[in-house]
Amino acid sequence: MIVHAGNNGELDGYSGASVLSSKNPPYIPKAVLQSLVGTALATVNATLTVANILQLRKQATVTCSTSANNTNCDTVRGSCLFDLSVDPCEMNDLSTEHPELVQELTELLKNYTTTLVPQLNQPLNPARADPARFNNIWSPWED
């Protein structure tokens, strides 16, 4: 399950299918096979093929309907809780059913926050983190 901390609705809503639009670079499974990672994987799994890669990518893709912004989550009110294993599109807020879990996770988050060290080297550039720049894959974006 995942908790969303309230943000006054600033980041709520469905982002749409923009990350899968045709403006992205093409996904080339043969390039994956020939990459350092593909070569390393081939040493432990000789059956890795273009078809396997495409099937794994398909299985890993979460597709939400355009009505995904009809969630019952109200971050203006407080935190939201989702069971991502059965609700990957975050449609059904479970926070009222499990307030003790929300409280436990909120406290855990507060504890982690106290150990954060401020980033001193440079300001973040969130636009550079856009997965669309990396074939829709989250990956490191700063050197």
N, C-alpha and C positions, 0 to 999 in steps of 0.2 A: 504494500500500500504506500501511497505517497501523500504527503501533506503539502498543500499550497498555502503559504502565508498570505494573509490579506495584503492587497496592494491598492486598495481603493478602486479596483476595477481597471487600473491603468493598463495592465497587460492581459486582460481577459479577452476571450474570443478566439474563434477559429482562424488560423493564419492562411487557410486556403491551400490550394494545390500548387502554389508558386514554386515550391522546392522541386517539383517534378516537371516543370515547364520545359518546353523545347529550347529555351535560351541557354540551358545548362550544357556543359560539354558532354559529348556522348560517353556512355559507359562502355568500356572495351574489356570484356572478360579475358581476352588473349593477353592484354597488357598486364592484367592481374597475375595470370599464370607465369608470365616472364619476369615479374618483379622479384625483388629480394624475398618478400614475404611468400609469394607463390612458389618460389624455388625451395624455400625452407619447408613449406607445407608439403611439397611433393616428396620430401625425404621421409615423411611420416605417413603420408596418405597418397599412394600412387594412383588412386582413382579420381583425383581432382581434375575435373574437366570443365570446359566452357558451360556445358549443360548443368553440371553440379553448381557452378558459381551462380548461374542465372536462377536456378531453383532456390538456392540459399538466399539470394537477394530478394526473390519474390516472397519467401517465407518471412523474411525479416522486415518487410514493408508493412507498415500499419496504414490502412486506408480508412479515413473517416469520411462520413457523408458531409455534405455541405451544411447539414443541420447540426453538426457537431458543436456549433456555438449555442445550442439550446440546452446547455448543461444546467443542472440545478445548483451549481456552485455559486455562492455569493461571497466573493472575497472582500466586499465592502464590510460585510458582517463579521468576518474573521477567517480562520483557516478552513481549508477544504481537505477532504480525505478521499482518495480513490484507490480501488483495488485494480492495479494496472494489468494483472494477469487475466482478468475477465472484462475489464473496461479500459482498454488502452487509449480510447478517445476521450476519456475523462468526462463522461456524461452524467454519472451518478455519484453525487457527493454523499459520502457515508459518515461525515463528521458528526451528525446528530445521533447516529446509531452507535458510534464508538467514541464518545467524548474523552474517555480515559486514555485512549490511544493517541488522540490528537494532542492532549495535554502532555503525555509522555514524550512524544516526538517533538513538540514545541520546546520543552525543557531541554531535550537533547540538543536541538539546534541552537538554543541559547548558550549552552555549555560550549559547543564547538565555536560559536562566535567569539567567545571570550579568549580563545587561543589564536585567533587570526592575527597574522602579522601584516601590517599595511604594505602594499606594493610600492616600492620606492623608485624603481628603475624607470618607468615610463607610463604615461596614461594608456588605458586600454582603448583599443579600437574595435568595437564590437562588429562593425561591418566586415572586418577582415576574417571574423570567425564564421561567417555565413557558410553553411555546408554546401550551398550551391556552387561555391568556388572549388569544391573538392568532390565532385560527382555525388553530391548529396550524402556525404559521409562526414560525421563529426571527426575532426582530427586536429592535431596541434597546428596553430596558425602563426605563432610568433616564434622568432629565432631565439 
